[in-house]
């Protein structure tokens, strides 16, 4: 029986280096496609499902760009992590290995690790060393074969129905973002959206109708509330349904979580390590509300 190859994306603007990486990937049981710029890399992320990404940070913005910029590679990294936030323990399910050209890029490589890269490999390393790191990244992410990749993909299908949906905020991080889950499927939120979601959770658990007015959420009375739209979009990796039904509002500017959504774990201790006083305070309030719910059960 012929084993199916892994599918890899190589993001590298030096075509000679890109083809060298493709050959190395073949020895690791991977087929690969090449993107030489940010535009094409993001298009591939939209249209394809990959088992591994090799990413040069210093790439051009569009085809034909003369100069590469680290910001372009970091944008690809951020989008890949937004689309595929799942983890096995501390390891991302989608391994992204940054390919670094020079020792002078150390600061950028360190920043990439903070933002969700799985590993950093030097371009000047010998092929066998690169191969070892590729195998290690695949193994750490549970991708010991492409059949396992398919199992991971099926398990990562987000919920699409509100009934039985459980929202949890375990306090795990993905780079500079916080992971929240809906029925175990993760979505990474920036700090502003995490604060907003915690406020909605607090309102849901507090006495009353479970809603909170946009003025109390930081909105303004004379315009729409973009922060809620941003939060709805950022929850899409974890919920395949209409996120407008997930976070509802009336015509009077009151917002709340859908009634059928249950509140699961909210880890106040981990949230307190984020270095944000508002997040820490909200985490503690929610912990106390959840404790009250256990002592005096009621719907939440």
N, C-alpha and C positions, 0 to 999 in steps of 0.2 A: 504493500500500500504506500503510495507516494504522499509524503507529508506536505501540507499546504504551507507556503512561505509566509512569514510575517510581512506586513506592509509598512514601509518606512517613508518618511518625508525628510528629504535633505534640503535644508535652507542654506544656500551658500552661493555667493556671487562670483567666486573664482571657479570657473567651469572645470579647470584641470583638477583642482582640489575636490570639487563636487563629484567628478567621475571616479576619483580615487576612493572617496568615501562609499560610493555605490558598490565598488568592487569589494571593499572590506565588508560591507553589509551582506553581500552575497555569500561570503564565507560563514556568516552568522545565520544563514537561512532566511534572509530578508530580501524582498524585492523593494525597489525604491523609485520614487519620482523626485525630480529636482525643481526647486523654486529658487530663483536668483534674486528675488526682491520681496519687499513687504506685501505689495499688492497681490502677487501670485501666491505667496505663502498663505495669506488669509483666505484666498479663493479656494485653495486646496483644503484648508481646514473646514470650510463650509460644505464642500462637495464630497469629501472622503473621510473614511474612518481609518486611522493609523494606529499601529502597535508601538511605534517609536518615532521620535523626531530628533534629528541632528540639526542643531541650530547655530549658525554663525551670527553673532549679534550685530556685527558691522556690515549691514546690507543696505542697498538702495531702496528708495521709496517705491519706484515703479520701474517697468522694463526700460532700459536705456539710461537709468540714473547714473550719473558720472561718479558721484561720491556716496559711499556708504556711511550710515550713521547708526550708532549703537541704539538710539531711540527706536529705530525700526525693528531691530531684533527683539528688543524688550517688549514692543507692542505685540509681536507675534507670540512671545512667551505668555504674556498676560491673557491674550485671547484664547490660546490653547488651554490654559489653566481654567479660564472661565467656562469653556465649553466642556471640559473633561476634569472636574474637580475631585473625582473619587480617589480614595486612598486605601491601601492595605497596610494597616498600622500607620507608620510614619512615611511610607513610600507611596508616591503618586502612582495610580494605576496606569497612566500614560507617561512613560519615561521620556523626558526631554533632556538631551545631553548637549550642553553648550560646547561648541568648538572654538577654542580661543587661539588666536594667532601669535600673540606676543606676551611676554612677561609684563609689559606695561599695561595690559588689559586686566590685571589682577583685580583692581577695584570693581570693574564692570562685572567680572566673573563672580565675585563675592556678592554683589548686588543681585545678580541673576539667581544665585542659590537662595537668597532670601525671598525672592519673588516666585520661587517654585521650580527652578531647574533641579533635575535629579543628580547631575554630575557635571564636571567640567573636564574636557579633554584637550590637550594641547595639539595643535596641527602638526607640530614637528615631531611628535612621538612616533615611534615605529608602529607599523600596522598591527603587529601582534598585541601591543599594549592597548591600542584602540579597541581591538577585538575583545580583549578581556573585559574592558569597561562596558562594552555593549552587552555582552553576555550577562554581566553582573546586574546591569540595569533591568534587563528583561526578566531575570530570575527574581529580583527584589520586588518587581511589580506583579509577580504571579504569572507572567507570560512565558511559561516553560515550553509551550508549543502554541501554534496558531489555533488549534482546537480550544486551548484554554482562553485565548483571546476572544473567541466567539462566545464562550461561556460568560466571560467578564462583561462583554457587550450586552448579552441578553439580561444579565443581572442588573445592568445599569439603566434599563429602560425606566424613565421617570413615571411617576403616577400621573394619571390623567383625570381621575375622578375625585371629587371632594369628600365623598363618603368614606369614612375610615381613615382619613388623612391625619397623620400625627406630625406635628412640628416640634423639632428638638433643636436646642442651641447648646452643643456640647462644649463650646469654648476652644475647639481645635482651630488651628491656623493654616492658611495656605498663603505663604508669603506675607504680605501686608494685609491680607483679607481674613475675615473670620468665616468659618464654615458653619452653615446651618443646614439641617436636613428635613426633608419631607418624606416620610416612610423610608428613611435610610438613605435616600438619594440626596447628595450634597449640592449646595450652591454657595459660592464664595461671595461674601458681601464686603464692600468697603465700610469703613467705620461709620460714616453718616447713615448708611442704610441699616447697619446693625442697630444703631441707636433708635432709629425709627421703628424697626421691627420689635425691639424690646419694649418700646412704649405701647405698641399695639397689644403685645402679650400682657403687659401689666394691666391695660384697660380691660382685656378679656377676663382676667382673673379677679379683678376688683369688683366690689358691689356695684350694681348699676346695669346698664344695658350692653356693656362691653364695647362701647364706641368712645372715640375721643375726637374733639374738634380740631380741625387743621391748624387753628391759631395756637393750640396747645402743643402741636407737633412741630411748630416752627414755620408754618405757612403764613400767607397773608390773605386778608379778606378781599383784596381788589384784583386777585389774579388766580390762575389755576395752581395746582400743587404738583410741581414737577418731581419733587422728592418721592412721592408715592408712585408715580410712573416709573421712575428709576428703580425703585424697590421691586415693583412688579416684574420689570424686565430682568432684573438680576436673579429673581427666583425661578426663571424659566428653565435653567438646567435641571431643576429638581421637580418641576411640575409641567407636564405636557399639555394640560388643559388651559383654559382661559384664566389668566392670573387676575383679571378684573373681577372674577367670581371668587377668587381666593382672598383678596382684600377689597371689601365692599365699601360703598359710601352712599349717603343719601343726598338729597338736593340741598341740605342745610350745611354741608361741609363737615359732616361727621364720618369718621372712618373706623373700620373694625375688621377683624378676621372673620371669615365665614363661620357661621354657627356650627357647621359640621366638623370643623378642624379642632382636633384635640391638642392640648399642650403636653409634650413629653418632657424629656430631661432639659433643664436649663442649669448649666454648671456655673454657679456664681463664683466659685473659687478660681476657676480658669479665666473667667471674664475679668476678674480683678487684676490679672497679670497683664492685661492689654495696655496698661498705662493711660487709660482714659477714665477720668473720675465719673463721668456720666454713665458710661457703660458699667462700671463697677457698682455704682449706686443702684441702677436699675436691676442688675443681676441679683443683688441682695434683696431688694424689694420683692422680686419675683420668687426667689427662694422661699421667703417668708410666706408669700401667698400660696405657693404650692404646699408648704407644710401645713398651713391652715386648711387647705382643701383635703389633705389626707386625714386630718383630725376631725374636720367637719365636712364630709363629702358633699359636693355639689357639682353640677356640670361645669366643665371648663374647656 
